[in-house]
Amino acid sequence: MNLSAKQAVILLVGLLAVTGAVTGSPQPQRRELQPSSSREQPRFLSRGQTFREVIGETLVLPCDVQDLGSYVILWRRGTVVLTAGNLMITRDERFRLIDGFNLEIRNVRPQDAGDYVCSIGSAENKEQTHTLEILVPPVIRGQPAGGSVTARKGGSVTLECKASGNPVPTITWSKKGASVTGRENIVEGFSLTLEQVDRRQAGAYQCSANNGVGPPATFDITLNVLYPPEIEVERSWVHSGEGYEAQLVCIVHAEPPATVQWYHESILLDPTERRSIDTRGAKHILSIRGVRSENFGNYSCVADNSLGRAKKYMELSGRPSPATFLSEPFSRGRDFYNLSWEVTSWPPLEEARLLWRRVQMNDSLSIPGKWHDVILAPNPMTATVGFLGKAGRHKASYVIRPLQPGGAYEAVVQARNRFGWGEVSDLYKFYTRSASG
């Protein structure tokens, strides 16, 4: 039943008249509802307010009036009267009057939002308005609804999340365990578009809706990226010796998963007593026990899936490894430098080659000088060079002289065993003390 304010007053007067007839009291005259001008006019002690309440909570809208006299208090929402005097007009049991004419609303709902007016019947300009805003925690829906989407490498894909709530939620995106775009960890907006996708963008994405009301709502979307095999090698050059063990490792990424095969030169390899092929996650491992001279050479791992093929090469070698330098870059001497290094070689070293040169330096340029080439034999009786071999690791040193005080130099080293010359080392820079140092 919806009543206007005027209808509510008439109804209340009628009820009072009926009550008087039953009790034998004289029926009140309509003019008795209008107090004489000599009496104080009613006034509000409460003030209009804006209430922001979370859905499901209970609130009280105040309506505190002084000098009400015979005036009637009405509560209405828009044109719909909720109460007239002490009479509840609305049938919604969530509404009731407490402590006089304060209006209590239990278990508030989104449809309860709006303006509520407390008015003094027949009194001009005597009303007070409260505004009720219902705060609703976020609710989120993702697209695709199944929470999984598949894309091809190089393509683009859009993930979407829609959220409702009051206030309007803000949606942010994050990628579990990594950055979303490669630059940021969080991106805002109802959609996330990924361009030129690759395997690094595959994984679980999460959209989160937050409006400050309750905890954020989240939705997870898994992006699957289909791509042909991609191969990394753990080491492109693997050193071993006869009678020892060697391991060659390929790291293969592919979706759908790839089939991996190993080749020595052009011969397909199968497991044998001395050879095993294992898979540990993305790692594919070729192990050779009791290496023989015929096992040295070039190896390749080949990965195939429905989208393509990839191949990577490795060398298993008995030749010495590139040298690693052990000496400090700054010499204790002014005209000499003791260069020391280490080489891995299972067979004994037969010789080493040292190349060094001076580098002229100024503020903007470095001008290299002429290379000096020295062949070193592993003769422990030689004063300027010594070799120490243990468990395949060979340490050597050589005193380079004469050098210029305060000079800058660079050197490379290469070693040879019975299988041949190893790879040349990286360039190593060293310096002599200045004449005044």
Secondary structure, DSSP 8 states (H G I E B T S, - for coil): ----HHHHHHHHHHHHHHHHHHHT-----GGGGS--TTS---EESS---EEEEETT--EEE---EES-TT--EEEEETTEEEEETTEE----TTEEEETTTEEEE-S--GGG-EEEEEEETT-TT-EEEEEEEEEEEEEEEEESTTSEEEEETT--EEEEEEEEEES--EEEEEETTB-SSSS-SEEESSEEEE-S--GGG-EEEEEEEE-SSSS-EEEEEEEEEEEEEEEEES-SEEE--TTS-EEEEEEEEEES--EEEEEETTEE----SSEEEEEETTEEEEEESS--GGG-EEEEEEEEETTEEEEEEEEEE-S----EE-S-SB-SSSS-EEEEEEEE-SS---EEEEEEEEEEE-SS-EEE---EEEEE---TT-TTEEEEEETTEEEEEEEE-S--TT-EEEEEEEEEETTEE------EEEE---TT-
